[in-house]
Amino acid sequence: AQTVTQSQPEMSVQEAETVTLSCTYDTSESDYYLFWYKQPPSRQMILVIRQEAYKQQNATENRFSVNFQKAAKSFSLKISDSQLGDAAMYFCAYRSFVGETSGSRLTFGEGTQLTVNP
Amino acid sequence: DAGVIQSPRHEVTEMGQEVTLRCKPISGHDYLFWYRQTMMRGLELLIYFNNNVPIDDSGMPEDRFSAKMPNASFSTLKIQPSEPRDSAVYFCASSRTSGSNIDTQYFGPGTRLTVL
């Protein structure tokens, strides 16, 4: 079974600065997806970014980017120019690649609580 | 496009009562997932459907839990009888197997269930 580990229960960053959240995973599969979700106090789970394991290029979405190291099974999230609205719990998640279907479950890490200081 | 819709947003009930949580997936999505979030166990998958058919219910904790998807636009998760340890936030998510962003699961706002 796959496992996802987020070793930083809490992180803090000053507004406008950059922060990196760590995630490692364990799998024997070669094809899979990785995701970062954000959960603000409203509890809504919001997709931040996704990465397909077969892609060499790191995914980027505006101020959010990932450092995907497949051999090391590492998938960190970098938030640039941090904003107060970025404060939330961040979850790393893994999903198997099952052909053309999306039938497989998401396995989540424990989460990292990010505080943004003004 | 409307996102995943869940109701109610909050539910407070007494032990032994029946609880029904509802979900409307994003139109055109053919997979629907029910997750539960607790402090002790984090986020865990309870059950998921493909084209209204339950595919994997191995995460359903016990017989008190049941889920149905009578059509492509509606699913329910029922707990009968409810117990205090069922208190959690229950999320519904949906995804698609065609078009853009396939396989990405989009979550509803969640239902916070409190069983007294």
Chai-1 contact restraints between the chains, C-beta under 6 A:
chainA,res_idxA,chainB,res_idxB,connection_type,confidence,min_distance_angstrom,max_distance_angstrom,comment,restraint_id
A,R43,B,V89,contact,1.0,0.0,6.0,A-B,restraint_1
A,R43,B,G110,contact,1.0,0.0,6.0,A-B,restraint_2
A,Q44,B,P109,contact,1.0,0.0,6.0,A-B,restraint_3
A,M45,B,F107,contact,1.0,0.0,6.0,A-B,restraint_4
A,R50,B,T104,contact,1.0,0.0,6.0,A-B,restraint_5
A,T101,B,T97,contact,1.0,0.0,6.0,A-B,restraint_6
A,S102,B,Y31,contact,1.0,0.0,6.0,A-B,restraint_7
A,S102,B,S95,contact,1.0,0.0,6.0,A-B,restraint_8
A,S102,B,T97,contact,1.0,0.0,6.0,A-B,restraint_9
A,S102,B,D103,contact,1.0,0.0,6.0,A-B,restraint_10
A,G103,B,N50,contact,1.0,0.0,6.0,A-B,restraint_11
A,G103,B,I55,contact,1.0,0.0,6.0,A-B,restraint_12
A,R105,B,L45,contact,1.0,0.0,6.0,A-B,restraint_13
A,F108,B,G42,contact,1.0,0.0,6.0,A-B,restraint_14
A,F108,B,L43,contact,1.0,0.0,6.0,A-B,restraint_15
A,E110,B,G42,contact,1.0,0.0,6.0,A-B,restraint_16
